[in-house]
Amino acid sequence: MTCTKTMRYQIVRPLDDDWEVFRYILNQISYETWNCLNRCAQYLWEADNFKKIYYSKFGIKFNVKDVEGVADDAYINRNLKKEFQKMNGDSVETITREVKVKMKKNKEDFMLGKASFLSFKKGHPILFRGSQVKINKSNDNNYIVTVRLLRKEYAEELYNGITVKTKNKKEEKVHKRNINDMNIRFYIKANDKYNKVILERVLNKEYKIGGSRIFMKGNKIFFDLVYSFEQKKDEKLDKNRIMGIDIGYNIPAAVAINDMPYKKWFIGDRKEIEDFRTKIEVRKKQLQKWSVWAGDGRVGHGIKTRIKPVLNIGEKINNFKNLKNHVWSREIINIALKNKCGTIQMEKLEGIIPEEYSFLKNWSFYDLQQKIEYKAREHGIDVVYIDPAYTSARCSKCGHIHKSYEKKDWRPEQGQFICQVCGYKENADINAARNIATPNIEKIIKEQLEKQEREQRNQKYIS
Ligand SMILES: [Zn+2]
């Protein structure tokens, strides 16, 4: 099932134009949109009448093929494009579609005398289709929206400068764009998690952009992003089946399920990130060398141009990490759904990165968790965070806690966990994941620690 939703973003500032020119363009297109909508309604009404007359005259239903180029959509679009020459042709077609949908609803009400003839109000939002919109991220993690809004000829006109008489008609004002481009570009405000996630999913191609709109309200300008996605059928999830996820530096995630003792999953490979970073770092050094060696035209154009390729590398690494976290989190959620896990338990991650893994410091474990959480909630899976204390030192089989292990780097070389009491052997991350998947694990650990302390005291007393 395809699900379509809208999210509103405020436009913070234009990228290529100054505010005055930007507003001027939007006002022009908004005005044209309004007129085009009403003109289109008129065309469709006429086409309808034409069909009625045709039927009464020839006794057969009008067929577009019989009278090509009359009263069909192509005919209407062609005429509208001739009349409205500022907005992009794709916008015109979007308008026709919009009016057709509205017309269908309006027609019945009109016949019943419930509504007047379809008309649109001034200040109507600017319409465009999904293919006219592109979203990307700037180096400083802001979101930039590009909309192919203008007709080529109008874009050129604006680039050359359009002279406008001001209200008192005494002065003249020239609106001139800095670029000769059919696109307008602007930054949008995405300050909470939820509206950021939507943009990330658009970037990640999980969400498809649909016909969106821009509208002005007072001094503010908004961008309504319409996005769609395939919603999976709700599977029956068992809230008592808990998936435990150990997020770590050996493997991005180790996964276990509380009542499936023989199953385990390793998600992703941290080496991919390391390899990518090494590759990029080599390239970065090369670029720096080249720019020092001059001859590539970069030297002498100021520090900014010399820094540019390096910045792009940082962006590349971030994009790669982001992509990987998306892939891994999706993999995890698919496992949860397949096994009908209604609950996911994870550790509260805070300051768990040891010195020797400092290359990962920028790497956000937290980001991976966030992505898992969002995807889980989308499917109705509960997410519970637990205290990470002793989850690595507890034997998931017999429950013994290896307190001395916790103090130093207890992980044996191959990342194996070996219980000193029952001899249970397991990959250390999977052992932790099994503990994390255990219901009421915090309480169990607390009680176990008390029990072990009691036993230790008794032993001392006996000896
Ligand atoms: Zn054990």
Boltz pocket constraint, residues with backbone or C-beta under 6 A from the ligand:
constraints:
  - pocket:
      binder: B
      contacts: [[A, 395], [A, 396], [A, 397], [A, 398], [A, 399], [A, 400], [A, 419], [A, 420], [A, 421], [A, 422], [A, 423], [A, 424]]
      max_distance: 6.0
